[in-house]
Amino acid sequence: MIKHRVMCVGKTLTITWRLVSTMGKNVITCPRFTVVLTVLLFFLSGIPNVSSQQNPYAPEIDYSCVDLTNNGLEVQSEYQYGFLKCSIRNNNPHDVTVKISEEWEHNVDGPYEENTDSSYYCGNENEIGREINVLASSTVVFCYKISADKYAAEGISILTSTAEVVSYSAIIPCDVCEPVDEEVQVEIRPWYTISADYSATPESAYSYNDYNYQSERIICDKSDFSELLLDLTVDGNFLGARNFSVDFSFQTSIRDLSLGGYVEYRESTFGEVNLEFDPEPLNFEAGETIRRSFKASWDIKEDTDNYDIELFTRVEIYNENDYPEGVLIDFCPPWEGVLPTQEINLNNEPSGGSFNLSSSFSMPLSVISMVMAAVIIRKE
């Protein structure tokens, strides 16, 4: 006999080799229990650990979101918000836990529990968290509150909300569940404001946005002038350029004291009024300032004293839809006329004869009249 050490599936066993001559071949034998143990360990070593495998079951959900700001998101004021409404539908026979996330370049608050009363509201006092439990064969609805900086560019902005099943039946994790992305197109509305900075000669000549036609101008001669330097600035979140226009005009109010009514202005009668300005449209990009000048001069005739005359010039600013955005007015104080003395009947006297004793001819005429009357009486 020869003793050897044989390795059987990682264990060292000492057995006795017996040389058996069978058909000219040597046969090596091991104890029976060693062979069985070797085969068992061999097969077990090739079976993967079941507990470490991923669960192949992946419950699915239906996920959708809709923008409730039908007319677009207003951003000019910091207190303006929009709302998104999202729903998770679980058609599975067991509960699922869904994790919610979102991606947007602007502000997203929530998710919040949806308020279902008549006045829709989505606020921060009913926040529901990022992981939402959805019962079997049921639907959960929630909402987001969205906003953006006032200078967020106008146009369509994509908000992506993601729902992912992270577990089901309360405790079983789902490592192979695919997230569901829902894209919502949010329209950011454009806005703009236009502001005016100006200087005038004389200094009190113009007032801004005073539609009562009352300026602070004190002196305005019948032969005079005014000049306005106007700086217009447009602010906003719009893209490209915005088109504006300006109009420079004058208006008069003339009352004929002789007729007691109003008449139209005629240059031949009342004198000329001249206006100088650039009528070309104004094309603004956001934040841009453009300067324009406006000059007016007039020469009202001096032989118009029997008229009450009012004159004012106005610069009006219009947007691209011809809607007025602002006005500057130079209102001259009225030039008051005087009714000619020959047309005045101070005492409303009747048309019969009368004597004016204050006249230098009154006394002689009176004496002659009395003498003639006495002569006529004597003859009779």
The 8 nearest C-alpha neighbors of each residue, nearest first, counted from 0:
[[1, 17, 16, 2, 15, 18, 3, 14],
 [0, 2, 16, 3, 15, 17, 18, 14],
 [1, 3, 15, 16, 0, 14, 4, 13],
 [4, 2, 5, 1, 13, 14, 15, 16],
 [3, 5, 13, 12, 6, 14, 11, 2],
 [4, 6, 12, 11, 7, 3, 13, 14],
 [7, 5, 11, 10, 9, 8, 12, 4],
 [6, 8, 10, 9, 37, 5, 11, 12],
 [9, 7, 37, 10, 6, 40, 41, 36],
 [8, 10, 7, 6, 11, 37, 40, 12],
 [11, 9, 7, 8, 6, 12, 5, 37],
 [10, 12, 6, 5, 7, 9, 13, 4],
 [13, 11, 5, 14, 4, 10, 6, 7],
 [12, 14, 4, 5, 3, 11, 15, 2],
 [15, 13, 12, 16, 3, 2, 29, 4],
 [14, 16, 2, 17, 1, 3, 13, 0],
 [17, 15, 1, 2, 27, 18, 14, 0],
 [16, 18, 19, 0, 15, 27, 28, 1],
 [17, 19, 25, 16, 20, 26, 27, 0],
 [18, 20, 25, 26, 17, 21, 24, 27],
 [19, 21, 25, 23, 24, 18, 22, 26],
 [22, 20, 23, 24, 19, 25, 26, 18],
 [23, 21, 24, 20, 25, 19, 26, 18],
 [22, 24, 21, 20, 25, 19, 26, 18],
 [23, 25, 21, 22, 20, 26, 19, 18],
 [24, 26, 20, 19, 18, 27, 21, 23],
 [27, 25, 19, 28, 24, 18, 20, 21],
 [28, 26, 16, 17, 25, 29, 18, 19],
 [27, 29, 26, 30, 16, 17, 15, 31],
 [30, 28, 31, 33, 34, 27, 14, 16],
 [29, 31, 33, 32, 28, 34, 14, 35],
 [32, 30, 34, 33, 29, 35, 36, 28],
 [31, 33, 35, 34, 30, 36, 29, 37],
 [32, 34, 36, 31, 30, 35, 37, 29],
 [33, 35, 37, 31, 36, 32, 38, 30],
 [36, 34, 32, 38, 37, 33, 39, 31],
 [37, 35, 39, 33, 34, 38, 40, 32],
 [36, 38, 34, 40, 35, 39, 8, 33],
 [37, 39, 41, 35, 36, 40, 34, 42],
 [40, 38, 36, 41, 42, 37, 43, 35],
 [39, 41, 43, 37, 42, 38, 44, 36],
 [42, 40, 38, 39, 44, 43, 37, 45],
 [41, 43, 39, 44, 45, 40, 38, 46],
 [44, 42, 40, 45, 46, 41, 39, 47],
 [43, 45, 41, 42, 46, 40, 47, 39],
 [44, 46, 43, 42, 47, 41, 40, 48],
 [45, 47, 43, 44, 48, 42, 49, 41],
 [48, 46, 49, 45, 44, 52, 51, 43],
 [47, 49, 51, 50, 46, 52, 45, 44],
 [50, 48, 52, 51, 47, 46, 53, 54],
 [49, 51, 52, 48, 53, 47, 54, 46],
 [52, 50, 49, 48, 53, 47, 54, 46],
 [51, 53, 49, 50, 54, 48, 47, 55],
 [54, 52, 55, 51, 174, 175, 50, 173],
 [53, 55, 56, 52, 173, 174, 175, 57],
 [54, 56, 53, 57, 175, 173, 174, 52],
 [57, 55, 54, 58, 173, 175, 176, 53],
 [58, 56, 176, 175, 173, 59, 55, 54],
 [59, 57, 56, 91, 176, 60, 164, 167],
 [58, 60, 57, 61, 176, 89, 164, 91],
 [61, 59, 89, 88, 62, 90, 87, 58],
 [60, 62, 88, 87, 89, 63, 59, 86],
 [61, 63, 87, 86, 60, 88, 179, 162],
 [62, 64, 85, 86, 181, 61, 87, 65],
 [65, 63, 85, 84, 86, 181, 83, 183],
 [64, 66, 84, 83, 67, 85, 183, 63],
 [67, 65, 83, 68, 82, 84, 183, 185],
 [66, 68, 82, 69, 83, 65, 84, 81],
 [69, 67, 71, 81, 66, 70, 82, 72],
 [68, 70, 67, 71, 66, 72, 186, 81],
 [71, 69, 68, 72, 186, 188, 73, 67],
 [70, 72, 186, 68, 188, 69, 187, 73],
 [71, 73, 187, 188, 81, 186, 68, 74],
 [72, 74, 188, 75, 79, 71, 187, 80],
 [75, 73, 149, 76, 147, 79, 72, 148],
 [74, 76, 149, 73, 190, 77, 79, 150],
 [77, 75, 78, 74, 79, 149, 73, 148],
 [76, 78, 79, 75, 74, 149, 148, 147],
 [77, 79, 76, 80, 74, 146, 75, 73],
 [80, 78, 77, 76, 74, 73, 146, 81],
 [81, 79, 146, 145, 144, 78, 82, 72],
 [80, 82, 145, 68, 72, 144, 146, 67],
 [83, 81, 144, 67, 143, 145, 68, 66],
 [84, 82, 66, 143, 142, 67, 65, 85],
 [83, 85, 142, 65, 64, 141, 66, 143],
 [86, 84, 64, 141, 63, 140, 142, 65],
 [85, 87, 140, 63, 139, 62, 141, 88],
 [88, 86, 62, 139, 138, 61, 140, 89],
 [87, 89, 138, 61, 60, 137, 90, 62],
 [90, 88, 60, 136, 137, 91, 135, 138],
 [91, 89, 136, 88, 135, 92, 60, 137],
 [90, 92, 93, 89, 135, 136, 58, 94],
 [93, 91, 135, 136, 90, 94, 89, 134],
 [94, 92, 135, 91, 168, 95, 167, 134],
 [95, 93, 134, 135, 168, 167, 133, 169],
 [94, 96, 167, 133, 166, 132, 168, 97],
 [95, 97, 132, 166, 131, 164, 165, 167],
 [98, 96, 164, 131, 163, 130, 165, 162],
 [97, 99, 130, 163, 129, 162, 164, 131],
 [100, 98, 162, 129, 161, 130, 97, 163],
 [101, 99, 161, 160, 162, 98, 129, 102],
 [102, 100, 160, 159, 161, 103, 99, 158],
 [101, 103, 159, 158, 160, 104, 100, 161],
 [104, 102, 158, 105, 159, 101, 157, 106],
 [103, 105, 102, 106, 158, 156, 157, 147],
 [104, 106, 147, 103, 146, 107, 148, 145],
 [107, 105, 146, 145, 147, 108, 104, 103],
 [106, 108, 145, 144, 143, 109, 105, 146],
 [109, 107, 144, 143, 145, 110, 106, 123],
 [110, 108, 111, 143, 126, 144, 107, 142],
 [109, 111, 143, 142, 126, 127, 141, 108],
 [112, 110, 126, 109, 142, 127, 141, 125],
 [111, 113, 141, 125, 127, 126, 142, 114],
 [112, 114, 141, 142, 115, 121, 111, 140],
 [113, 115, 120, 116, 119, 121, 112, 118],
 [114, 116, 113, 119, 117, 118, 120, 112],
 [117, 115, 118, 114, 119, 120, 113, 121],
 [116, 118, 119, 115, 114, 120, 113, 121],
 [119, 117, 116, 120, 115, 114, 121, 113],
 [120, 118, 117, 114, 116, 115, 121, 113],
 [119, 121, 114, 122, 118, 113, 115, 116],
 [120, 122, 113, 142, 114, 111, 144, 119],
 [123, 121, 124, 120, 125, 111, 144, 126],
 [122, 124, 125, 126, 111, 109, 121, 108],
 [123, 125, 122, 126, 111, 121, 112, 127],
 [126, 124, 123, 111, 112, 127, 122, 121],
 [125, 127, 111, 123, 128, 124, 110, 112],
 [128, 126, 111, 112, 110, 125, 129, 131],
 [129, 127, 130, 126, 110, 131, 109, 111],
 [128, 130, 99, 98, 131, 127, 100, 110],
 [131, 129, 98, 97, 128, 99, 96, 132],
 [132, 130, 97, 96, 133, 98, 129, 128],
 [131, 133, 96, 95, 97, 134, 130, 94],
 [134, 132, 95, 94, 96, 131, 139, 89],
 [135, 133, 94, 137, 136, 132, 95, 93],
 [134, 136, 94, 93, 92, 137, 91, 89],
 [137, 135, 90, 89, 91, 92, 134, 138],
 [136, 138, 89, 135, 134, 88, 133, 90],
 [139, 137, 88, 87, 89, 140, 133, 86],
 [138, 140, 87, 86, 133, 141, 88, 137],
 [141, 139, 86, 85, 113, 87, 138, 142],
 [142, 140, 112, 113, 85, 111, 84, 110],
 [143, 141, 84, 111, 83, 110, 113, 85],
 [142, 144, 109, 83, 110, 82, 108, 111],
 [145, 143, 82, 108, 81, 107, 109, 121],
 [146, 144, 107, 81, 106, 80, 82, 108],
 [147, 145, 80, 106, 81, 105, 107, 79],
 [146, 148, 105, 106, 74, 151, 149, 145],
 [147, 149, 151, 150, 74, 146, 77, 105],
 [150, 148, 75, 74, 151, 147, 76, 77],
 [149, 151, 236, 148, 152, 235, 74, 75],
 [152, 150, 148, 149, 236, 147, 153, 74],
 [153, 151, 236, 150, 237, 154, 238, 187],
 [152, 154, 187, 189, 188, 237, 236, 151],
 [155, 153, 187, 186, 152, 156, 188, 189],
 [154, 156, 186, 185, 184, 187, 157, 153],
 [155, 157, 185, 184, 186, 154, 158, 187],
 [158, 156, 184, 183, 185, 182, 159, 155],
 [157, 159, 103, 183, 182, 102, 184, 156],
 [160, 158, 182, 102, 101, 181, 183, 157],
 [161, 159, 101, 181, 100, 180, 102, 182],
 [160, 162, 180, 100, 179, 99, 101, 181],
 [161, 163, 99, 179, 98, 178, 97, 180],
 [164, 162, 178, 98, 97, 165, 179, 177],
 [165, 163, 97, 96, 166, 176, 98, 95],
 [164, 166, 173, 96, 97, 172, 163, 98],
 [167, 165, 172, 173, 96, 171, 164, 95],
 [168, 166, 95, 169, 171, 94, 96, 170],
 [167, 169, 94, 93, 170, 171, 95, 166],
 [168, 170, 167, 171, 166, 94, 95, 96],
 [169, 171, 168, 172, 167, 166, 96, 95],
 [170, 172, 166, 167, 168, 169, 173, 165],
 [173, 171, 166, 165, 174, 170, 167, 54],
 [174, 172, 166, 165, 175, 176, 57, 171],
 [173, 175, 176, 172, 53, 165, 54, 57],
 [174, 176, 173, 57, 177, 55, 54, 53],
 [177, 175, 57, 173, 174, 164, 178, 58],
 [176, 178, 175, 163, 179, 164, 57, 59],
 [179, 177, 163, 162, 161, 180, 176, 164],
 [178, 180, 162, 161, 163, 177, 181, 62],
 [181, 179, 161, 160, 178, 159, 182, 162],
 [180, 182, 160, 159, 63, 161, 64, 183],
 [183, 181, 159, 158, 157, 160, 180, 184],
 [182, 184, 158, 157, 185, 159, 65, 181],
 [185, 183, 157, 156, 155, 186, 158, 182],
 [186, 184, 156, 155, 157, 183, 187, 66],
 [185, 187, 155, 71, 154, 72, 188, 156],
 [188, 186, 72, 153, 154, 71, 155, 185],
 [187, 189, 73, 153, 72, 71, 186, 190],
 [190, 188, 153, 237, 236, 187, 191, 235],
 [191, 189, 235, 236, 237, 75, 188, 192],
 [190, 192, 235, 234, 233, 236, 193, 189],
 [193, 191, 234, 233, 235, 194, 190, 232],
 [192, 194, 233, 232, 234, 231, 191, 195],
 [195, 193, 232, 231, 233, 192, 196, 230],
 [196, 194, 231, 230, 197, 232, 229, 193],
 [195, 197, 230, 229, 231, 194, 198, 232],
 [198, 196, 229, 228, 230, 195, 199, 227],
 [197, 199, 228, 227, 229, 202, 200, 196],
 [200, 198, 227, 202, 226, 201, 204, 228],
 [201, 199, 202, 226, 225, 204, 227, 198],
 [200, 202, 204, 203, 199, 225, 226, 216],
 [201, 203, 200, 199, 204, 198, 205, 216],
 [204, 202, 216, 215, 201, 205, 199, 200],
 [203, 205, 329, 216, 201, 202, 199, 200],
 [206, 204, 329, 328, 203, 327, 214, 199],
 [205, 207, 214, 327, 328, 209, 329, 208],
 [208, 206, 327, 209, 326, 328, 205, 325],
 [209, 207, 326, 325, 210, 327, 206, 328],
 [210, 208, 211, 207, 212, 206, 213, 328],
 [209, 211, 212, 208, 213, 326, 328, 207],
 [210, 212, 209, 213, 214, 208, 328, 330],
 [213, 211, 210, 209, 330, 214, 328, 329],
 [212, 214, 211, 330, 209, 215, 210, 206],
 [213, 215, 206, 330, 216, 329, 205, 212],
 [214, 216, 203, 217, 213, 204, 206, 205],
 [215, 217, 203, 204, 214, 218, 331, 330],
 [218, 216, 215, 219, 332, 203, 331, 204],
 [219, 217, 216, 220, 332, 331, 204, 203],
 [218, 220, 331, 332, 217, 223, 221, 216],
 [221, 219, 222, 223, 218, 331, 334, 224],
 [222, 220, 299, 298, 223, 219, 297, 300],
 [221, 223, 298, 220, 297, 299, 224, 296],
 [222, 224, 220, 297, 296, 221, 219, 298],
 [223, 225, 296, 295, 297, 226, 222, 294],
 [226, 224, 295, 200, 294, 201, 296, 204],
 [225, 227, 294, 200, 199, 293, 295, 228],
 [226, 228, 199, 293, 292, 198, 229, 294],
 [229, 227, 292, 198, 197, 291, 199, 293],
 [228, 230, 197, 291, 290, 196, 292, 227],
 [231, 229, 290, 196, 289, 195, 197, 288],
 [230, 232, 195, 289, 288, 194, 290, 229],
 [233, 231, 288, 194, 193, 287, 286, 195],
 [234, 232, 193, 286, 192, 285, 287, 194],
 [233, 235, 286, 285, 192, 191, 193, 232],
 [234, 236, 191, 190, 285, 237, 192, 150],
 [237, 235, 150, 152, 189, 190, 153, 151],
 [236, 238, 189, 153, 235, 152, 190, 285],
 [239, 237, 240, 236, 153, 152, 285, 284],
 [238, 240, 284, 237, 241, 285, 283, 282],
 [241, 239, 284, 283, 282, 238, 242, 285],
 [242, 240, 283, 282, 284, 243, 239, 319],
 [241, 243, 282, 319, 281, 283, 318, 240],
 [244, 242, 318, 281, 319, 317, 280, 282],
 [243, 245, 280, 317, 281, 316, 318, 246],
 [246, 244, 316, 315, 317, 278, 247, 314],
 [245, 247, 315, 314, 248, 316, 244, 278],
 [246, 248, 314, 313, 315, 245, 249, 276],
 [249, 247, 313, 312, 246, 314, 250, 274],
 [250, 248, 312, 311, 313, 251, 310, 247],
 [249, 251, 311, 310, 312, 248, 252, 313],
 [250, 252, 310, 309, 253, 311, 264, 249],
 [251, 253, 309, 308, 310, 254, 250, 261],
 [254, 252, 308, 261, 307, 262, 251, 309],
 [255, 253, 261, 307, 306, 260, 256, 262],
 [254, 256, 306, 257, 258, 260, 259, 261],
 [255, 257, 259, 258, 306, 305, 254, 338],
 [258, 256, 255, 259, 338, 305, 260, 306],
 [259, 257, 260, 255, 256, 261, 254, 262],
 [258, 260, 256, 257, 255, 254, 261, 306],
 [261, 259, 258, 254, 255, 262, 256, 257],
 [262, 260, 254, 253, 255, 263, 259, 252],
 [263, 261, 253, 254, 255, 264, 260, 252],
 [264, 262, 265, 253, 261, 252, 251, 254],
 [263, 265, 266, 262, 251, 269, 253, 268],
 [266, 264, 268, 267, 269, 263, 270, 271],
 [265, 267, 270, 271, 269, 268, 264, 272],
 [268, 266, 265, 270, 269, 271, 264, 300],
 [269, 267, 265, 266, 270, 300, 264, 303],
 [268, 270, 266, 300, 299, 265, 267, 303],
 [271, 269, 299, 266, 300, 298, 267, 268],
 [270, 272, 266, 298, 297, 273, 299, 269],
 [271, 273, 297, 296, 298, 274, 270, 295],
 [272, 274, 296, 295, 297, 271, 275, 294],
 [275, 273, 295, 294, 296, 276, 272, 248],
 [274, 276, 294, 293, 295, 273, 277, 292],
 [277, 275, 293, 292, 278, 294, 274, 247],
 [276, 278, 279, 291, 275, 292, 293, 245],
 [277, 279, 276, 280, 245, 246, 244, 247],
 [278, 280, 277, 281, 244, 245, 276, 282],
 [281, 279, 244, 243, 282, 278, 242, 245],
 [280, 282, 243, 244, 242, 283, 279, 289],
 [283, 281, 242, 241, 240, 243, 280, 284],
 [284, 282, 241, 240, 287, 242, 281, 285],
 [283, 285, 240, 287, 239, 286, 241, 282],
 [284, 286, 234, 235, 287, 233, 283, 237],
 [287, 285, 234, 233, 284, 232, 288, 235],
 [286, 288, 284, 285, 232, 283, 233, 289],
 [289, 287, 232, 231, 230, 233, 286, 290],
 [288, 290, 231, 230, 232, 287, 291, 281],
 [291, 289, 230, 229, 231, 288, 292, 228],
 [290, 292, 229, 228, 230, 289, 293, 277],
 [293, 291, 228, 227, 229, 276, 294, 290],
 [292, 294, 276, 227, 226, 275, 228, 295],
 [295, 293, 226, 275, 274, 225, 227, 276],
 [294, 296, 274, 225, 224, 273, 226, 275],
 [297, 295, 224, 273, 223, 272, 225, 274],
 [298, 296, 272, 222, 271, 223, 273, 224],
 [297, 299, 222, 270, 271, 221, 300, 272],
 [298, 300, 270, 221, 269, 222, 297, 301],
 [301, 299, 270, 269, 302, 303, 298, 221],
 [300, 302, 303, 299, 304, 221, 269, 298],
 [303, 301, 300, 304, 305, 269, 299, 268],
 [302, 304, 301, 305, 306, 300, 269, 336],
 [305, 303, 336, 306, 302, 337, 301, 335],
 [304, 306, 336, 337, 338, 303, 256, 255],
 [307, 305, 336, 255, 304, 254, 256, 303],
 [306, 308, 335, 336, 254, 253, 334, 255],
 [309, 307, 253, 334, 333, 252, 306, 335],
 [308, 310, 333, 252, 251, 253, 334, 331],
 [311, 309, 251, 331, 250, 330, 308, 252],
 [310, 312, 330, 329, 250, 249, 331, 251],
 [313, 311, 249, 329, 248, 328, 250, 330],
 [312, 314, 328, 327, 248, 247, 249, 315],
 [313, 315, 247, 327, 326, 246, 328, 248],
 [316, 314, 326, 246, 245, 325, 313, 327],
 [315, 317, 245, 325, 324, 323, 244, 326],
 [318, 316, 323, 321, 244, 322, 324, 243],
 [317, 319, 243, 321, 320, 322, 324, 242],
 [318, 320, 242, 243, 321, 317, 241, 322],
 [319, 321, 318, 322, 317, 243, 323, 242],
 [322, 320, 317, 318, 319, 323, 244, 243],
 [321, 323, 317, 320, 318, 324, 319, 316],
 [324, 322, 317, 316, 325, 321, 318, 315],
 [323, 325, 317, 316, 322, 318, 326, 193],
 [326, 324, 316, 208, 323, 315, 327, 317],
 [325, 327, 315, 208, 314, 207, 316, 328],
 [328, 326, 207, 314, 206, 313, 208, 205],
 [327, 329, 313, 205, 206, 312, 330, 314],
 [330, 328, 205, 204, 312, 311, 214, 313],
 [331, 329, 311, 214, 328, 213, 212, 332],
 [330, 332, 219, 310, 311, 333, 329, 216],
 [331, 333, 330, 219, 334, 309, 217, 218],
 [334, 332, 309, 308, 335, 331, 307, 310],
 [333, 335, 308, 307, 309, 336, 332, 221],
 [336, 334, 307, 333, 308, 306, 337, 304],
 [335, 337, 304, 306, 305, 307, 334, 338],
 [338, 336, 305, 304, 339, 335, 306, 256],
 [337, 339, 305, 256, 340, 336, 257, 342],
 [340, 338, 341, 342, 337, 305, 343, 257],
 [341, 339, 342, 343, 338, 344, 337, 345],
 [342, 340, 343, 339, 344, 338, 345, 257],
 [341, 343, 340, 339, 344, 338, 257, 345],
 [342, 344, 340, 341, 345, 339, 338, 347],
 [345, 343, 347, 346, 342, 348, 341, 340],
 [344, 346, 343, 347, 348, 342, 340, 341],
 [347, 345, 348, 344, 349, 343, 350, 342],
 [346, 348, 344, 345, 349, 343, 350, 342],
 [349, 347, 346, 350, 344, 345, 351, 353],
 [350, 348, 351, 347, 352, 346, 353, 344],
 [349, 351, 348, 352, 353, 347, 344, 346],
 [352, 350, 349, 353, 348, 354, 347, 355],
 [353, 351, 350, 354, 349, 355, 348, 356],
 [352, 354, 351, 355, 350, 349, 356, 348],
 [355, 353, 356, 352, 361, 358, 357, 365],
 [354, 356, 357, 358, 361, 353, 360, 359],
 [357, 355, 361, 358, 354, 362, 359, 360],
 [356, 358, 355, 359, 361, 360, 354, 362],
 [357, 359, 361, 360, 356, 355, 362, 354],
 [360, 358, 361, 357, 362, 356, 363, 355],
 [361, 359, 358, 362, 363, 364, 356, 357],
 [360, 362, 358, 356, 364, 359, 363, 365],
 [361, 363, 365, 364, 360, 366, 359, 356],
 [364, 362, 366, 365, 361, 360, 367, 359],
 [363, 365, 367, 361, 362, 366, 368, 360],
 [364, 366, 362, 368, 363, 367, 361, 369],
 [367, 365, 369, 363, 368, 364, 370, 362],
 [368, 366, 370, 364, 369, 365, 371, 363],
 [367, 369, 365, 371, 366, 370, 364, 372],
 [368, 370, 366, 372, 367, 371, 365, 373],
 [371, 369, 373, 367, 372, 368, 366, 374],
 [370, 372, 374, 368, 373, 369, 367, 375],
 [371, 373, 369, 375, 370, 374, 368, 376],
 [374, 372, 376, 370, 375, 371, 369, 377],
 [375, 373, 371, 377, 376, 372, 370, 378],
 [374, 376, 372, 378, 373, 377, 371, 379],
 [375, 377, 373, 379, 374, 378, 372, 371],
 [378, 376, 374, 379, 375, 373, 372, 371],
 [379, 377, 375, 376, 374, 373, 372, 371],
 [378, 376, 377, 375, 374, 373, 372, 371]]
